[in-house]
Amino acid sequence: MYKKLASFILAFALTACVQTGLPPEQRPQTWAQPVNALGIPNLHEITPHLFRSAQPDFEGLVVLNNMKKLSSQPEAIRTVLSLRSMHSDEDIYPSRNVHYVSVPMDTWAIKEQDVIQALRIINTPQMQPVLLHCQHGADRTGLISALYRVLYQGWTKEEAIREMTLGSFGFHGMWQNLIDYINNVNVSELRHKVDGMGEYPEPAFKY
């Protein structure tokens, strides 16, 4: 009962503190662009090799499992990277079609090793294109997307935070700790740790 009540309170708090994004006509073209795909809500293209979204529903899983292209990128999604901490779709993805990798993240307490692992997967060529998602595609997904912008695309922290909070992804203002994480991170040190681990080993397909 208490768990259900806590979940309800958290859901209400999240709904109440969704940060309003910029109108479409004011969004810079350099920000992640919205993409329409059946069953994959809050889907945006960050680069031709990296997409972000909320949790795909059943129809979205069918789209991914059938390797349908999500936009104009030359390849269909090859890896689905989930940041959800209490949910797994591992058994749903036929791994000979799509890699499914889970890096569970606690939004309340972000761990550096999880950040490193997620960025390492995204930055490994044989894992691309990657679809990055959490539950809402707003907060944990926003954090990793922002760090990718800063580490590998040369964005300033301010630019990345602005996209994360005002990009109409549904960022929840209660997660100030995510903004603080970006502001406080040592960029060169984090990049060194990610790159120092080498490429992520491509999971073996199971037939």
Secondary structure, DSSP 4 states (H G I P E B T S, - for coil): -HHHHHHHHHHHHHHHTBPPPPPGGGS-TTSPEE---TT-TT-EEEETTEEEES---HHHHHHHHTT--SSS-SS---EEEE--SS---TTTS-TTT-EEEE----TTS--HHHHHHHHHHHT-GGG-SEEEE-SSSSSHHHHHHHHHHHHHS---HHHHHHHHHHSSS--BTT-HHHHHHHHH--HHHHHHHHHHT-SPPPPPP--
